[in-house]
Amino acid sequence: MDGLTIRQSQGLLETGKTASELRSQPFADKPSQPSAGQATFADTLKEAIGSVNALQKQADTKAQELATGKTDNIQDVMMASEKADIGLRLMVNVRNKIIEAYQEVMKMQV
């Protein structure tokens, strides 16, 4: 594959080597790890997806309780459903922004 990959650009930033020097190296280099206490982007994204999933499960549970007659508090069910809906819409928008950013990076010429 010709061109600069994300892995190679990270190597350029960390080592100051040229792209041709990085191409000649095997992929044995491990990406740098964040220092203790720092969350990576992937960790933050996983946490956000987990919290949206928890909101969805909570809304489903409350809807089931309402349907089976275990509760008659429609307000709580509606609030849980709206929280889950808002969280899901937010995650979809975040995903769209990530895809847009990725596409912009792929359009860049080196």
Jmol script that loads the backbone (N, CA, C; Angstrom):
load data "model"
ATOM      1  N   MET A   1       0.843  -1.172   0.000  1.00  0.00           N
ATOM      2  CA  MET A   1       0.000   0.000   0.000  1.00  0.00           C
ATOM      3  C   MET A   1       0.886   1.233   0.000  1.00  0.00           C
ATOM      4  N   ASP A   2       0.667   2.098  -0.951  1.00  0.00           N
ATOM      5  CA  ASP A   2       1.433   3.333  -1.022  1.00  0.00           C
ATOM      6  C   ASP A   2       0.769   4.392  -0.168  1.00  0.00           C
ATOM      7  N   GLY A   3       1.531   5.384   0.192  1.00  0.00           N
ATOM      8  CA  GLY A   3       0.980   6.475   0.984  1.00  0.00           C
ATOM      9  C   GLY A   3       1.338   6.337   2.447  1.00  0.00           C
ATOM     10  N   LEU A   4       0.917   7.293   3.199  1.00  0.00           N
ATOM     11  CA  LEU A   4       1.225   7.341   4.623  1.00  0.00           C
ATOM     12  C   LEU A   4       0.058   6.796   5.416  1.00  0.00           C
ATOM     13  N   THR A   5       0.315   5.815   6.247  1.00  0.00           N
ATOM     14  CA  THR A   5      -0.733   5.259   7.084  1.00  0.00           C
ATOM     15  C   THR A   5      -0.735   5.952   8.439  1.00  0.00           C
ATOM     16  N   ILE A   6      -1.774   5.697   9.190  1.00  0.00           N
ATOM     17  CA  ILE A   6      -1.872   6.291  10.523  1.00  0.00           C
ATOM     18  C   ILE A   6      -0.740   5.792  11.404  1.00  0.00           C
ATOM     19  N   ARG A   7      -0.405   4.531  11.288  1.00  0.00           N
ATOM     20  CA  ARG A   7       0.689   3.962  12.079  1.00  0.00           C
ATOM     21  C   ARG A   7       2.012   4.647  11.737  1.00  0.00           C
ATOM     22  N   GLN A   8       2.211   4.873  10.450  1.00  0.00           N
ATOM     23  CA  GLN A   8       3.447   5.524  10.022  1.00  0.00           C
ATOM     24  C   GLN A   8       3.491   6.974  10.483  1.00  0.00           C
ATOM     25  N   SER A   9       2.359   7.659  10.423  1.00  0.00           N
ATOM     26  CA  SER A   9       2.358   9.054  10.861  1.00  0.00           C
ATOM     27  C   SER A   9       2.647   9.148  12.351  1.00  0.00           C
ATOM     28  N   GLN A  10       2.146   8.181  13.129  1.00  0.00           N
ATOM     29  CA  GLN A  10       2.454   8.160  14.559  1.00  0.00           C
ATOM     30  C   GLN A  10       3.953   7.946  14.758  1.00  0.00           C
ATOM     31  N   GLY A  11       4.529   7.067  13.963  1.00  0.00           N
ATOM     32  CA  GLY A  11       5.964   6.833  14.049  1.00  0.00           C
ATOM     33  C   GLY A  11       6.771   8.063  13.669  1.00  0.00           C
ATOM     34  N   LEU A  12       6.294   8.806  12.680  1.00  0.00           N
ATOM     35  CA  LEU A  12       6.962  10.050  12.291  1.00  0.00           C
ATOM     36  C   LEU A  12       6.982  11.037  13.450  1.00  0.00           C
ATOM     37  N   LEU A  13       5.861  11.140  14.120  1.00  0.00           N
ATOM     38  CA  LEU A  13       5.778  12.082  15.226  1.00  0.00           C
ATOM     39  C   LEU A  13       6.652  11.664  16.403  1.00  0.00           C
ATOM     40  N   GLU A  14       6.680  10.366  16.687  1.00  0.00           N
ATOM     41  CA  GLU A  14       7.409   9.883  17.855  1.00  0.00           C
ATOM     42  C   GLU A  14       8.921   9.818  17.621  1.00  0.00           C
ATOM     43  N   THR A  15       9.317   9.368  16.439  1.00  0.00           N
ATOM     44  CA  THR A  15      10.735   9.118  16.217  1.00  0.00           C
ATOM     45  C   THR A  15      11.425  10.166  15.367  1.00  0.00           C
ATOM     46  N   GLY A  16      10.661  10.895  14.592  1.00  0.00           N
ATOM     47  CA  GLY A  16      11.260  11.881  13.706  1.00  0.00           C
ATOM     48  C   GLY A  16      11.875  11.259  12.465  1.00  0.00           C
ATOM     49  N   LYS A  17      11.576  10.005  12.201  1.00  0.00           N
ATOM     50  CA  LYS A  17      12.114   9.330  11.018  1.00  0.00           C
ATOM     51  C   LYS A  17      11.278   9.697   9.799  1.00  0.00           C
ATOM     52  N   THR A  18      11.876   9.494   8.633  1.00  0.00           N
ATOM     53  CA  THR A  18      11.159   9.765   7.386  1.00  0.00           C
ATOM     54  C   THR A  18      10.220   8.608   7.063  1.00  0.00           C
ATOM     55  N   ALA A  19       9.300   8.852   6.139  1.00  0.00           N
ATOM     56  CA  ALA A  19       8.343   7.823   5.748  1.00  0.00           C
ATOM     57  C   ALA A  19       9.037   6.631   5.107  1.00  0.00           C
ATOM     58  N   SER A  20      10.073   6.868   4.325  1.00  0.00           N
ATOM     59  CA  SER A  20      10.781   5.752   3.691  1.00  0.00           C
ATOM     60  C   SER A  20      11.508   4.898   4.730  1.00  0.00           C
ATOM     61  N   GLU A  21      12.033   5.528   5.770  1.00  0.00           N
ATOM     62  CA  GLU A  21      12.675   4.758   6.847  1.00  0.00           C
ATOM     63  C   GLU A  21      11.647   3.916   7.586  1.00  0.00           C
ATOM     64  N   LEU A  22      10.470   4.464   7.799  1.00  0.00           N
ATOM     65  CA  LEU A  22       9.433   3.694   8.480  1.00  0.00           C
ATOM     66  C   LEU A  22       8.925   2.546   7.626  1.00  0.00           C
ATOM     67  N   ARG A  23       8.836   2.752   6.309  1.00  0.00           N
ATOM     68  CA  ARG A  23       8.378   1.679   5.421  1.00  0.00           C
ATOM     69  C   ARG A  23       9.344   0.498   5.432  1.00  0.00           C
ATOM     70  N   SER A  24      10.628   0.776   5.592  1.00  0.00           N
ATOM     71  CA  SER A  24      11.617  -0.299   5.571  1.00  0.00           C
ATOM     72  C   SER A  24      11.645  -1.072   6.892  1.00  0.00           C
ATOM     73  N   GLN A  25      11.061  -0.504   7.947  1.00  0.00           N
ATOM     74  CA  GLN A  25      11.045  -1.190   9.245  1.00  0.00           C
ATOM     75  C   GLN A  25       9.914  -2.210   9.286  1.00  0.00           C
ATOM     76  N   PRO A  26      10.130  -3.329   9.975  1.00  0.00           N
ATOM     77  CA  PRO A  26       9.029  -4.278  10.189  1.00  0.00           C
ATOM     78  C   PRO A  26       8.036  -3.678  11.192  1.00  0.00           C
ATOM     79  N   PHE A  27       6.864  -4.247  11.243  1.00  0.00           N
ATOM     80  CA  PHE A  27       5.827  -3.743  12.133  1.00  0.00           C
ATOM     81  C   PHE A  27       5.964  -4.286  13.546  1.00  0.00           C
ATOM     82  N   ALA A  28       7.162  -4.481  13.992  1.00  0.00           N
ATOM     83  CA  ALA A  28       7.402  -5.008  15.333  1.00  0.00           C
ATOM     84  C   ALA A  28       7.222  -3.942  16.401  1.00  0.00           C
ATOM     85  N   ASP A  29       7.264  -2.671  15.999  1.00  0.00           N
ATOM     86  CA  ASP A  29       7.116  -1.602  16.980  1.00  0.00           C
ATOM     87  C   ASP A  29       5.718  -1.619  17.571  1.00  0.00           C
ATOM     88  N   LYS A  30       5.656  -1.483  18.858  1.00  0.00           N
ATOM     89  CA  LYS A  30       4.361  -1.407  19.521  1.00  0.00           C
ATOM     90  C   LYS A  30       3.991   0.063  19.670  1.00  0.00           C
ATOM     91  N   PRO A  31       2.691   0.381  19.518  1.00  0.00           N
ATOM     92  CA  PRO A  31       2.294   1.770  19.705  1.00  0.00           C
ATOM     93  C   PRO A  31       2.523   2.202  21.147  1.00  0.00           C
ATOM     94  N   SER A  32       2.788   3.470  21.315  1.00  0.00           N
ATOM     95  CA  SER A  32       3.058   3.959  22.664  1.00  0.00           C
ATOM     96  C   SER A  32       1.809   3.854  23.527  1.00  0.00           C
ATOM     97  N   GLN A  33       2.011   3.523  24.768  1.00  0.00           N
ATOM     98  CA  GLN A  33       0.908   3.383  25.713  1.00  0.00           C
ATOM     99  C   GLN A  33       0.755   4.674  26.509  1.00  0.00           C
ATOM    100  N   PRO A  34      -0.481   5.060  26.816  1.00  0.00           N
ATOM    101  CA  PRO A  34      -0.654   6.259  27.628  1.00  0.00           C
ATOM    102  C   PRO A  34      -0.138   6.017  29.041  1.00  0.00           C
ATOM    103  N   SER A  35       0.288   7.074  29.679  1.00  0.00           N
ATOM    104  CA  SER A  35       0.781   6.921  31.039  1.00  0.00           C
ATOM    105  C   SER A  35      -0.372   6.579  31.973  1.00  0.00           C
ATOM    106  N   ALA A  36      -0.043   6.095  33.147  1.00  0.00           N
ATOM    107  CA  ALA A  36      -1.056   5.671  34.107  1.00  0.00           C
ATOM    108  C   ALA A  36      -1.991   6.829  34.439  1.00  0.00           C
ATOM    109  N   GLY A  37      -3.264   6.525  34.476  1.00  0.00           N
ATOM    110  CA  GLY A  37      -4.248   7.542  34.816  1.00  0.00           C
ATOM    111  C   GLY A  37      -4.839   8.245  33.612  1.00  0.00           C
ATOM    112  N   GLN A  38      -4.247   8.066  32.432  1.00  0.00           N
ATOM    113  CA  GLN A  38      -4.780   8.687  31.225  1.00  0.00           C
ATOM    114  C   GLN A  38      -5.649   7.686  30.483  1.00  0.00           C
ATOM    115  N   ALA A  39      -6.831   8.139  30.092  1.00  0.00           N
ATOM    116  CA  ALA A  39      -7.716   7.285  29.313  1.00  0.00           C
ATOM    117  C   ALA A  39      -7.459   7.522  27.832  1.00  0.00           C
ATOM    118  N   THR A  40      -7.442   6.445  27.072  1.00  0.00           N
ATOM    119  CA  THR A  40      -7.268   6.587  25.632  1.00  0.00           C
ATOM    120  C   THR A  40      -8.608   6.944  25.000  1.00  0.00           C
ATOM    121  N   PHE A  41      -8.567   7.333  23.743  1.00  0.00           N
ATOM    122  CA  PHE A  41      -9.794   7.653  23.023  1.00  0.00           C
ATOM    123  C   PHE A  41     -10.690   6.425  22.948  1.00  0.00           C
ATOM    124  N   ALA A  42     -10.089   5.272  22.715  1.00  0.00           N
ATOM    125  CA  ALA A  42     -10.864   4.034  22.628  1.00  0.00           C
ATOM    126  C   ALA A  42     -11.554   3.724  23.959  1.00  0.00           C
ATOM    127  N   ASP A  43     -10.856   3.934  25.071  1.00  0.00           N
ATOM    128  CA  ASP A  43     -11.456   3.704  26.385  1.00  0.00           C
ATOM    129  C   ASP A  43     -12.631   4.638  26.625  1.00  0.00           C
ATOM    130  N   THR A  44     -12.465   5.889  26.257  1.00  0.00           N
ATOM    131  CA  THR A  44     -13.534   6.863  26.429  1.00  0.00           C
ATOM    132  C   THR A  44     -14.739   6.496  25.576  1.00  0.00           C
ATOM    133  N   LEU A  45     -14.484   6.064  24.365  1.00  0.00           N
ATOM    134  CA  LEU A  45     -15.562   5.672  23.471  1.00  0.00           C
ATOM    135  C   LEU A  45     -16.284   4.430  23.986  1.00  0.00           C
ATOM    136  N   LYS A  46     -15.531   3.446  24.469  1.00  0.00           N
ATOM    137  CA  LYS A  46     -16.136   2.239  25.038  1.00  0.00           C
ATOM    138  C   LYS A  46     -16.995   2.574  26.248  1.00  0.00           C
ATOM    139  N   GLU A  47     -16.520   3.479  27.078  1.00  0.00           N
ATOM    140  CA  GLU A  47     -17.280   3.888  28.259  1.00  0.00           C
ATOM    141  C   GLU A  47     -18.589   4.565  27.855  1.00  0.00           C
ATOM    142  N   ALA A  48     -18.529   5.424  26.838  1.00  0.00           N
ATOM    143  CA  ALA A  48     -19.733   6.113  26.371  1.00  0.00           C
ATOM    144  C   ALA A  48     -20.735   5.122  25.789  1.00  0.00           C
ATOM    145  N   ILE A  49     -20.253   4.171  25.016  1.00  0.00           N
ATOM    146  CA  ILE A  49     -21.141   3.156  24.439  1.00  0.00           C
ATOM    147  C   ILE A  49     -21.760   2.309  25.547  1.00  0.00           C
ATOM    148  N   GLY A  50     -20.978   1.983  26.556  1.00  0.00           N
ATOM    149  CA  GLY A  50     -21.505   1.214  27.686  1.00  0.00           C
ATOM    150  C   GLY A  50     -22.588   1.956  28.441  1.00  0.00           C
ATOM    151  N   SER A  51     -22.406   3.264  28.625  1.00  0.00           N
ATOM    152  CA  SER A  51     -23.434   4.023  29.349  1.00  0.00           C
ATOM    153  C   SER A  51     -24.702   4.168  28.521  1.00  0.00           C
ATOM    154  N   VAL A  52     -24.576   4.309  27.199  1.00  0.00           N
ATOM    155  CA  VAL A  52     -25.775   4.348  26.341  1.00  0.00           C
ATOM    156  C   VAL A  52     -26.478   2.999  26.371  1.00  0.00           C
ATOM    157  N   ASN A  53     -25.710   1.930  26.361  1.00  0.00           N
ATOM    158  CA  ASN A  53     -26.299   0.594  26.454  1.00  0.00           C
ATOM    159  C   ASN A  53     -27.041   0.412  27.775  1.00  0.00           C
ATOM    160  N   ALA A  54     -26.459   0.916  28.864  1.00  0.00           N
ATOM    161  CA  ALA A  54     -27.124   0.816  30.168  1.00  0.00           C
ATOM    162  C   ALA A  54     -28.427   1.602  30.171  1.00  0.00           C
ATOM    163  N   LEU A  55     -28.442   2.778  29.550  1.00  0.00           N
ATOM    164  CA  LEU A  55     -29.674   3.566  29.457  1.00  0.00           C
ATOM    165  C   LEU A  55     -30.738   2.815  28.660  1.00  0.00           C
ATOM    166  N   GLN A  56     -30.327   2.162  27.577  1.00  0.00           N
ATOM    167  CA  GLN A  56     -31.272   1.391  26.766  1.00  0.00           C
ATOM    168  C   GLN A  56     -31.861   0.225  27.568  1.00  0.00           C
ATOM    169  N   LYS A  57     -31.007  -0.470  28.301  1.00  0.00           N
ATOM    170  CA  LYS A  57     -31.477  -1.601  29.115  1.00  0.00           C
ATOM    171  C   LYS A  57     -32.429  -1.131  30.207  1.00  0.00           C
ATOM    172  N   GLN A  58     -32.112  -0.006  30.834  1.00  0.00           N
ATOM    173  CA  GLN A  58     -32.969   0.542  31.884  1.00  0.00           C
ATOM    174  C   GLN A  58     -34.331   0.923  31.305  1.00  0.00           C
ATOM    175  N   ALA A  59     -34.350   1.534  30.148  1.00  0.00           N
ATOM    176  CA  ALA A  59     -35.610   1.908  29.509  1.00  0.00           C
ATOM    177  C   ALA A  59     -36.427   0.663  29.150  1.00  0.00           C
ATOM    178  N   ASP A  60     -35.756  -0.369  28.644  1.00  0.00           N
ATOM    179  CA  ASP A  60     -36.456  -1.613  28.314  1.00  0.00           C
ATOM    180  C   ASP A  60     -37.056  -2.261  29.563  1.00  0.00           C
ATOM    181  N   THR A  61     -36.289  -2.287  30.642  1.00  0.00           N
ATOM    182  CA  THR A  61     -36.779  -2.872  31.896  1.00  0.00           C
ATOM    183  C   THR A  61     -38.003  -2.118  32.411  1.00  0.00           C
ATOM    184  N   LYS A  62     -37.944  -0.797  32.392  1.00  0.00           N
ATOM    185  CA  LYS A  62     -39.079  -0.005  32.871  1.00  0.00           C
ATOM    186  C   LYS A  62     -40.296  -0.179  31.977  1.00  0.00           C
ATOM    187  N   ALA A  63     -40.078  -0.290  30.667  1.00  0.00           N
ATOM    188  CA  ALA A  63     -41.200  -0.516  29.755  1.00  0.00           C
ATOM    189  C   ALA A  63     -41.832  -1.885  29.996  1.00  0.00           C
ATOM    190  N   GLN A  64     -41.007  -2.891  30.269  1.00  0.00           N
ATOM    191  CA  GLN A  64     -41.532  -4.222  30.577  1.00  0.00           C
ATOM    192  C   GLN A  64     -42.316  -4.218  31.882  1.00  0.00           C
ATOM    193  N   GLU A  65     -41.802  -3.501  32.876  1.00  0.00           N
ATOM    194  CA  GLU A  65     -42.511  -3.399  34.149  1.00  0.00           C
ATOM    195  C   GLU A  65     -43.859  -2.723  33.973  1.00  0.00           C
ATOM    196  N   LEU A  66     -43.927  -1.702  33.136  1.00  0.00           N
ATOM    197  CA  LEU A  66     -45.188  -1.020  32.868  1.00  0.00           C
ATOM    198  C   LEU A  66     -46.147  -1.938  32.125  1.00  0.00           C
ATOM    199  N   ALA A  67     -45.624  -2.690  31.143  1.00  0.00           N
ATOM    200  CA  ALA A  67     -46.466  -3.583  30.350  1.00  0.00           C
ATOM    201  C   ALA A  67     -47.015  -4.742  31.178  1.00  0.00           C
ATOM    202  N   THR A  68     -46.243  -5.224  32.140  1.00  0.00           N
ATOM    203  CA  THR A  68     -46.693  -6.358  32.963  1.00  0.00           C
ATOM    204  C   THR A  68     -47.482  -5.918  34.185  1.00  0.00           C
ATOM    205  N   GLY A  69     -47.575  -4.619  34.425  1.00  0.00           N
ATOM    206  CA  GLY A  69     -48.364  -4.114  35.539  1.00  0.00           C
ATOM    207  C   GLY A  69     -47.610  -4.033  36.850  1.00  0.00           C
ATOM    208  N   LYS A  70     -46.297  -4.224  36.828  1.00  0.00           N
ATOM    209  CA  LYS A  70     -45.504  -4.129  38.058  1.00  0.00           C
ATOM    210  C   LYS A  70     -45.377  -2.692  38.530  1.00  0.00           C
ATOM    211  N   THR A  71     -45.548  -1.739  37.624  1.00  0.00           N
ATOM    212  CA  THR A  71     -45.497  -0.325  37.986  1.00  0.00           C
ATOM    213  C   THR A  71     -46.563   0.412  37.188  1.00  0.00           C
ATOM    214  N   ASP A  72     -47.006   1.531  37.726  1.00  0.00           N
ATOM    215  CA  ASP A  72     -47.968   2.353  37.000  1.00  0.00           C
ATOM    216  C   ASP A  72     -47.446   3.784  36.826  1.00  0.00           C
ATOM    217  N   ASN A  73     -46.140   3.941  37.025  1.00  0.00           N
ATOM    218  CA  ASN A  73     -45.513   5.256  36.930  1.00  0.00           C
ATOM    219  C   ASN A  73     -45.048   5.498  35.491  1.00  0.00           C
ATOM    220  N   ILE A  74     -45.959   6.059  34.704  1.00  0.00           N
ATOM    221  CA  ILE A  74     -45.661   6.296  33.287  1.00  0.00           C
ATOM    222  C   ILE A  74     -44.576   7.352  33.126  1.00  0.00           C
ATOM    223  N   GLN A  75     -44.509   8.307  34.038  1.00  0.00           N
ATOM    224  CA  GLN A  75     -43.501   9.373  33.923  1.00  0.00           C
ATOM    225  C   GLN A  75     -42.084   8.818  33.955  1.00  0.00           C
ATOM    226  N   ASP A  76     -41.831   7.896  34.882  1.00  0.00           N
ATOM    227  CA  ASP A  76     -40.493   7.302  34.955  1.00  0.00           C
ATOM    228  C   ASP A  76     -40.156   6.519  33.684  1.00  0.00           C
ATOM    229  N   VAL A  77     -41.131   5.817  33.148  1.00  0.00           N
ATOM    230  CA  VAL A  77     -40.910   5.044  31.933  1.00  0.00           C
ATOM    231  C   VAL A  77     -40.593   5.976  30.767  1.00  0.00           C
ATOM    232  N   MET A  78     -41.339   7.059  30.649  1.00  0.00           N
ATOM    233  CA  MET A  78     -41.118   8.003  29.562  1.00  0.00           C
ATOM    234  C   MET A  78     -39.771   8.716  29.718  1.00  0.00           C
ATOM    235  N   MET A  79     -39.433   9.070  30.948  1.00  0.00           N
ATOM    236  CA  MET A  79     -38.134   9.735  31.167  1.00  0.00           C
ATOM    237  C   MET A  79     -36.980   8.796  30.819  1.00  0.00           C
ATOM    238  N   ALA A  80     -37.082   7.544  31.216  1.00  0.00           N
ATOM    239  CA  ALA A  80     -36.025   6.580  30.902  1.00  0.00           C
ATOM    240  C   ALA A  80     -35.928   6.367  29.392  1.00  0.00           C
ATOM    241  N   SER A  81     -37.078   6.318  28.728  1.00  0.00           N
ATOM    242  CA  SER A  81     -37.075   6.144  27.275  1.00  0.00           C
ATOM    243  C   SER A  81     -36.464   7.348  26.574  1.00  0.00           C
ATOM    244  N   GLU A  82     -36.783   8.537  27.033  1.00  0.00           N
ATOM    245  CA  GLU A  82     -36.226   9.748  26.422  1.00  0.00           C
ATOM    246  C   GLU A  82     -34.722   9.863  26.666  1.00  0.00           C
ATOM    247  N   LYS A  83     -34.266   9.495  27.865  1.00  0.00           N
ATOM    248  CA  LYS A  83     -32.824   9.506  28.144  1.00  0.00           C
ATOM    249  C   LYS A  83     -32.098   8.552  27.212  1.00  0.00           C
ATOM    250  N   ALA A  84     -32.668   7.369  27.025  1.00  0.00           N
ATOM    251  CA  ALA A  84     -32.055   6.386  26.139  1.00  0.00           C
ATOM    252  C   ALA A  84     -32.054   6.899  24.694  1.00  0.00           C
ATOM    253  N   ASP A  85     -33.136   7.532  24.282  1.00  0.00           N
ATOM    254  CA  ASP A  85     -33.224   8.066  22.921  1.00  0.00           C
ATOM    255  C   ASP A  85     -32.204   9.183  22.698  1.00  0.00           C
ATOM    256  N   ILE A  86     -32.099  10.093  23.646  1.00  0.00           N
ATOM    257  CA  ILE A  86     -31.143  11.191  23.528  1.00  0.00           C
ATOM    258  C   ILE A  86     -29.710  10.659  23.516  1.00  0.00           C
ATOM    259  N   GLY A  87     -29.421   9.693  24.380  1.00  0.00           N
ATOM    260  CA  GLY A  87     -28.083   9.094  24.410  1.00  0.00           C
ATOM    261  C   GLY A  87     -27.739   8.410  23.097  1.00  0.00           C
ATOM    262  N   LEU A  88     -28.702   7.693  22.527  1.00  0.00           N
ATOM    263  CA  LEU A  88     -28.463   7.008  21.263  1.00  0.00           C
ATOM    264  C   LEU A  88     -28.251   8.014  20.130  1.00  0.00           C
ATOM    265  N   ARG A  89     -29.062   9.076  20.090  1.00  0.00           N
ATOM    266  CA  ARG A  89     -28.880  10.092  19.057  1.00  0.00           C
ATOM    267  C   ARG A  89     -27.514  10.766  19.183  1.00  0.00           C
ATOM    268  N   LEU A  90     -27.084  11.003  20.422  1.00  0.00           N
ATOM    269  CA  LEU A  90     -25.767  11.599  20.635  1.00  0.00           C
ATOM    270  C   LEU A  90     -24.663  10.679  20.121  1.00  0.00           C
ATOM    271  N   MET A  91     -24.765   9.383  20.427  1.00  0.00           N
ATOM    272  CA  MET A  91     -23.755   8.436  19.963  1.00  0.00           C
ATOM    273  C   MET A  91     -23.726   8.348  18.439  1.00  0.00           C
ATOM    274  N   VAL A  92     -24.892   8.414  17.801  1.00  0.00           N
ATOM    275  CA  VAL A  92     -24.936   8.390  16.335  1.00  0.00           C
ATOM    276  C   VAL A  92     -24.235   9.628  15.779  1.00  0.00           C
ATOM    277  N   ASN A  93     -24.475  10.787  16.395  1.00  0.00           N
ATOM    278  CA  ASN A  93     -23.808  12.008  15.937  1.00  0.00           C
ATOM    279  C   ASN A  93     -22.300  11.947  16.158  1.00  0.00           C
ATOM    280  N   VAL A  94     -21.870  11.385  17.276  1.00  0.00           N
ATOM    281  CA  VAL A  94     -20.433  11.223  17.535  1.00  0.00           C
ATOM    282  C   VAL A  94     -19.825  10.290  16.501  1.00  0.00           C
ATOM    283  N   ARG A  95     -20.513   9.197  16.217  1.00  0.00           N
ATOM    284  CA  ARG A  95     -20.031   8.264  15.197  1.00  0.00           C
ATOM    285  C   ARG A  95     -19.897   8.955  13.842  1.00  0.00           C
ATOM    286  N   ASN A  96     -20.896   9.755  13.485  1.00  0.00           N
ATOM    287  CA  ASN A  96     -20.843  10.471  12.207  1.00  0.00           C
ATOM    288  C   ASN A  96     -19.663  11.432  12.163  1.00  0.00           C
ATOM    289  N   LYS A  97     -19.388  12.121  13.261  1.00  0.00           N
ATOM    290  CA  LYS A  97     -18.243  13.039  13.302  1.00  0.00           C
ATOM    291  C   LYS A  97     -16.932  12.281  13.194  1.00  0.00           C
ATOM    292  N   ILE A  98     -16.843  11.126  13.818  1.00  0.00           N
ATOM    293  CA  ILE A  98     -15.625  10.314  13.727  1.00  0.00           C
ATOM    294  C   ILE A  98     -15.407   9.863  12.282  1.00  0.00           C
ATOM    295  N   ILE A  99     -16.479   9.447  11.627  1.00  0.00           N
ATOM    296  CA  ILE A  99     -16.368   9.018  10.233  1.00  0.00           C
ATOM    297  C   ILE A  99     -15.956  10.186   9.350  1.00  0.00           C
ATOM    298  N   GLU A 100     -16.534  11.364   9.581  1.00  0.00           N
ATOM    299  CA  GLU A 100     -16.148  12.553   8.809  1.00  0.00           C
ATOM    300  C   GLU A 100     -14.674  12.889   9.015  1.00  0.00           C
ATOM    301  N   ALA A 101     -14.217  12.821  10.262  1.00  0.00           N
ATOM    302  CA  ALA A 101     -12.811  13.116  10.550  1.00  0.00           C
ATOM    303  C   ALA A 101     -11.904  12.096   9.866  1.00  0.00           C
ATOM    304  N   TYR A 102     -12.276  10.840   9.903  1.00  0.00           N
ATOM    305  CA  TYR A 102     -11.495   9.798   9.239  1.00  0.00           C
ATOM    306  C   TYR A 102     -11.421  10.052   7.738  1.00  0.00           C
ATOM    307  N   GLN A 103     -12.550  10.408   7.150  1.00  0.00           N
ATOM    308  CA  GLN A 103     -12.564  10.676   5.715  1.00  0.00           C
ATOM    309  C   GLN A 103     -11.703  11.882   5.364  1.00  0.00           C
ATOM    310  N   GLU A 104     -11.711  12.898   6.216  1.00  0.00           N
ATOM    311  CA  GLU A 104     -10.850  14.068   5.975  1.00  0.00           C
ATOM    312  C   GLU A 104      -9.375  13.701   6.050  1.00  0.00           C
ATOM    313  N   VAL A 105      -9.020  12.866   7.027  1.00  0.00           N
ATOM    314  CA  VAL A 105      -7.633  12.434   7.154  1.00  0.00           C
ATOM    315  C   VAL A 105      -7.219  11.616   5.933  1.00  0.00           C
ATOM    316  N   MET A 106      -8.110  10.779   5.426  1.00  0.00           N
ATOM    317  CA  MET A 106      -7.781   9.956   4.275  1.00  0.00           C
ATOM    318  C   MET A 106      -7.632  10.805   3.007  1.00  0.00           C
ATOM    319  N   LYS A 107      -8.267  11.951   2.958  1.00  0.00           N
ATOM    320  CA  LYS A 107      -8.146  12.841   1.791  1.00  0.00           C
ATOM    321  C   LYS A 107      -6.835  13.605   1.781  1.00  0.00           C
ATOM    322  N   MET A 108      -6.173  13.704   2.930  1.00  0.00           N
ATOM    323  CA  MET A 108      -4.932  14.476   3.020  1.00  0.00           C
ATOM    324  C   MET A 108      -3.842  13.846   2.166  1.00  0.00           C
ATOM    325  N   GLN A 109      -3.076  14.712   1.516  1.00  0.00           N
ATOM    326  CA  GLN A 109      -1.950  14.229   0.727  1.00  0.00           C
ATOM    327  C   GLN A 109      -0.670  14.550   1.466  1.00  0.00           C
ATOM    328  N   VAL A 110       0.249  13.602   1.383  1.00  0.00           N
ATOM    329  CA  VAL A 110       1.516  13.788   2.078  1.00  0.00           C
ATOM    330  C   VAL A 110       2.605  14.080   1.081  1.00  0.00           C
TER     331      VAL A 110
END
end "model"
wireframe off; spacefill off
backbone 0.3
color backbone group
